[in-house]
Amino acid sequence: MDACVFCKISAGEIPAKVVHRDEVVVAIEDLNPQAPTHLLVMPAKHYGTIVDVSRAGDGLLGLIMEVAANLGRARGGAGGFRVVVNTGADGGQTVNHAHVHVLAGRPMSWPPG
């Protein structure tokens, strides 16, 4: 996906504050944080939505969630953290590359929005 900003970040073409990178998952700090810790965890390869990731059936969704949980524990500490997945326009997804938000560092309220 030539125009996908997250693909360009994953490929190292656009700088980002990378907090995790391996062959299949990349995690970065969000440019517009909604909490003291706000990370984006995404597949290195392009998938439009989390539904596309789940349909791939290759265990990638589990790996994304494992990285999100590890980062949430490490950055959220004993206070906990929140994992959010926005899917599609009505779900609030603004970048068409599947990603998971990890928020921590403050109490979270419910409902979220």
C-alpha positions as CSV (number, residue, x, y, z in Angstrom):
1,M,0.0,0.0,0.0
2,D,2.0,2.9,-1.3
3,A,-0.1,5.6,0.3
4,C,-0.6,3.9,3.7
5,V,1.2,5.9,6.5
6,F,1.4,2.9,8.8
7,C,3.0,0.8,6.0
8,K,5.6,3.6,5.5
9,I,6.2,3.7,9.3
10,S,6.6,-0.1,9.3
11,A,9.0,0.1,6.4
12,G,11.1,2.8,8.1
13,E,10.2,5.4,5.4
14,I,8.5,7.7,8.0
15,P,10.1,8.3,11.4
16,A,8.2,7.3,14.5
17,K,8.9,6.5,18.1
18,V,9.0,2.7,17.8
19,V,8.7,0.9,21.1
20,H,8.5,-2.6,19.5
21,R,9.5,-4.1,16.2
22,D,9.8,-7.6,15.0
23,E,9.1,-9.3,11.6
24,V,5.4,-9.2,12.0
25,V,4.3,-6.6,14.6
26,V,5.3,-2.9,15.0
27,A,4.3,-0.7,18.0
28,I,4.8,3.1,18.1
29,E,3.9,6.0,20.3
30,D,0.7,7.8,19.1
31,L,1.3,11.3,17.8
32,N,-1.9,12.6,19.4
33,P,-1.9,10.8,22.8
34,Q,-5.2,10.4,24.7
35,A,-3.5,9.2,27.8
36,P,0.0,9.5,29.3
37,T,0.8,6.2,27.5
38,H,-0.8,5.8,24.1
39,L,0.7,3.2,21.8
40,L,-0.4,1.8,18.5
41,V,0.3,-1.9,17.8
42,M,-0.1,-3.0,14.2
43,P,0.9,-5.7,11.8
44,A,4.0,-4.9,9.8
45,K,2.2,-6.1,6.7
46,H,-0.9,-4.2,5.4
47,Y,-4.3,-5.3,6.6
48,G,-7.2,-2.8,6.3
49,T,-9.0,-3.7,9.5
50,I,-8.8,-6.0,12.4
51,V,-11.4,-8.1,10.6
52,D,-8.9,-8.7,7.8
53,V,-6.3,-9.7,10.3
54,S,-8.7,-12.2,12.0
55,R,-9.6,-13.7,8.6
56,A,-6.0,-14.3,7.7
57,G,-6.1,-17.2,10.2
58,D,-2.3,-17.2,10.7
59,G,-2.1,-16.3,14.4
60,L,-1.3,-12.7,13.7
61,L,-4.2,-11.4,15.7
62,G,-2.9,-13.3,18.7
63,L,0.6,-11.9,18.3
64,I,-0.7,-8.3,18.0
65,M,-2.7,-8.8,21.2
66,E,0.3,-10.4,23.0
67,V,2.5,-7.4,22.1
68,A,-0.3,-5.0,23.2
69,A,-0.7,-6.9,26.5
70,N,3.0,-6.9,27.2
71,L,3.4,-3.2,26.5
72,G,0.2,-2.5,28.5
73,R,1.6,-4.3,31.5
74,A,5.0,-2.7,31.2
75,R,3.7,0.8,30.7
76,G,0.5,0.6,32.7
77,G,1.9,-1.0,35.8
78,A,-0.3,-2.2,38.6
79,G,-2.9,0.4,37.7
80,G,-3.8,-1.4,34.5
81,F,-4.4,-0.3,30.9
82,R,-7.0,-0.3,28.2
83,V,-6.8,-1.9,24.7
84,V,-9.1,-0.4,22.0
85,V,-9.7,-1.5,18.4
86,N,-11.6,0.9,16.1
87,T,-12.9,-0.8,13.0
88,G,-14.3,1.0,10.0
89,A,-15.6,4.6,9.8
90,D,-18.5,4.1,12.2
91,G,-16.1,2.4,14.7
92,G,-13.8,5.5,14.6
93,Q,-11.0,4.0,12.5
94,T,-9.1,6.9,10.9
95,V,-6.2,5.1,9.3
96,N,-7.0,2.2,7.0
97,H,-4.3,-0.1,8.5
98,A,-5.4,-2.5,11.3
99,H,-4.1,-1.3,14.7
100,V,-4.7,-1.6,18.4
101,H,-4.5,1.3,20.8
102,V,-2.9,0.7,24.2
103,L,-3.8,3.4,26.7
104,A,-2.4,3.7,30.2
105,G,-1.2,6.1,32.9
106,R,-4.6,7.4,34.1
107,P,-7.9,6.0,35.2
108,M,-10.2,5.2,32.2
109,S,-13.9,5.9,32.4
110,W,-16.9,4.0,30.9
111,P,-18.5,4.3,28.5
112,P,-15.5,5.4,26.4
113,G,-17.3,7.4,23.8
